Amino acid sequence: MILSGGSNSSVNTAKKTVHKFEFEVGPQGKLVSKMVALPSMNQRRMKHCQVILKGILFVFFGHQDTMSLYSDTLEYLDLEDPDASFKEIKIQNYGKPYVVEPMVFVEPCTSDSIRFFGGQVKDNRREDFS
């Protein structure tokens, strides 16, 4: 399990941290977890999405430092490369409305396609992302 970003609940400020949790069944059948720190993201993020596709962690959308700043980049990390760091790509044609907390779906048949739906938007206008 990988957790990225999030916010400090008392200040509502986004984080850059990324942690991987490894689970195993220990002695006496109890679940034991180990937390491993991964490289930090380039941007602070909260209310964002993440998905792992072909061994690469993708992180995108959401808020930056505060609730009034929105992320217009996608970051990715090769989980197979122990020396990797997050790389960042600006999302093209990404204007308003900003997407926050959409659901991510990876089609099992193709496993190279990511689809998004839902999510909150800053305003109620409809705009074309193409």
N, C-alpha and C positions, 0 to 999 in steps of 0.2 A: 504494500500500500504506500502511495506517495502523497504527501500533503505539501501544498505550496501556498505561499502568500498568507492571506488572512489579515486580520486587523487586531490591534490592541483595543479591547472592548471599552476601556475607560476613555480613550482619546480618539478612537475611530480613525487611526492612521494605519495605512496598509504596510505590509512587510514584504521583504525580498527573499526570505528564507525558504528552503526546500528540504524536506526530510523524507527519508525512506524508512519504512518500518518493515522489518523482517520477522515473521512469526514461525514458531516451531513448537511441537509438543515436547515438553520437557519431562523430567522424571515425575512419576506419579500422575502422568497424563495431564498435567497443567499446561496451559498455553503460555509460552514465554515469548516476549517481544524484545527486539533490539532496534534502537533508533540509530540510523546512519545519516549524517549530514551530507547533503549534496551541494554542489556549487550554488551560490545565490543567483537569483534572476537579475537581469539588468534593470528592470523597473519594479517598483513596489506595486503590488496588486492585491485587490480584494474583490469579492463577488465576480470572479473570473471563471474560466473553464480550463480544464486540462484533460488530456487524453494521451494514452500511449499507443503508438502505431508503429509496428515493425521495429520495436526496441528504441524508439525515439519519443521522448516526453515533449508534448506540445502544450504551451500555456498561452491563452489569448483572451481578449475582451476584458471587461470589468473596469473597476476604478483604479486610478493611480493613487498618489499620496493621500488625497482626501476624497470625499464623496462628490466633489464638484469637478474633478479631473477624470477624464475617461481615457482608457488605453486604446491606441490605434496601432499597436504592434502585436506581432506573434513572436514568441520566443520558443526555442527548441533546444533540447539537450540529448545527445547520444548516450543512452544509459549503458551501452556496451563498452564505451571508451572511458577508462578510469581517469584520464587527463582532460576530458572534455569540459568545456564551459558553455554557458548559454549563449546562443547566437540569436540576434534579433532581426526581424523583417517588418517593415512598415506594411500594414494592410492597405492595399490599393483601393480607391473608390470607397473609402470608409468615412462617410460624413455622418450627419445626423440621420436618423435617431441612433444614439449610442446603444449598444447591446450590453446588458448586464444580466448575468445568471441564466443564459440559455441552456437548454438540454443538449447534450452531445450524443450522437449516435454513430457508431462505426458499423457498417454493413459487414456481417460475417462472411458473406459470399465473396466479396471483393477484397476486403481488408486493406484497401488502399484509398478508401473514400470516407470522408468525414462529413456528416450533415448536422446542421444546427436547427433547432426550432424553439419557439417560445422566447422567454427572456423579457426583461423589463426595458422600456425605452424612456428617454428623457421627455419626449413630447409625443403627441398622438398623430403627427403627420406620417404619411406613408411616403417612402422614398425608395428608389431603385438602386440597388448596390452593383448593378452591372456596368 
